[in-house]
């Protein structure tokens, strides 16, 4: 099973339409998880033509009412529990215990993976038994000017988890220079 991960598209404010290379990258995924700050449902409609798309409501999505948006989601994919939320405290600023309490307050299930956004900074880290993934922003990476950013994938195969964050380029996807290809497995 392959999940497409995206966050912080900020559309149509950043772009009118998402980079075609990002849309093409999600071809064949089983579901798409958007970690919020989409601003309008247009991107959800577009991604929904590729695969079922679910969105964690971001601070820029206040007032958008749609069944595909919730504050948090808890999914089970092939026996792996995946949570989706817009904001998660940073491990650089908060202790693991503080982040775990935050997760417990916002999810009513025990998670193996949490996908989040908000910061526009891509990242992947292990917090005790939980893999935390921020796919970054495809349109406003690292809160800089409009340019091609990052997106991610979560592959689940027979209880094994593999997460990848990739750079969007004019020709498709490539390894992201600052995190050189992340291809790590967790059980």
Secondary structure, DSSP 8 states (H G I E B T S, - for coil): -EEEEE----TTTS-SS--HHHHHHTTT-SEEEE-S---STHHHHHHHTTSEEEEE--TT-TT---TTEESEEEEEETTEEEEEES----TTTS-HHHHHHHHHHH-SS--SEEEE-SS---EEEEETTEEEEE---SSSGGG-SS---EEEEEEEETTEEEEEEEEEETTEEEE-TTT----EEE-
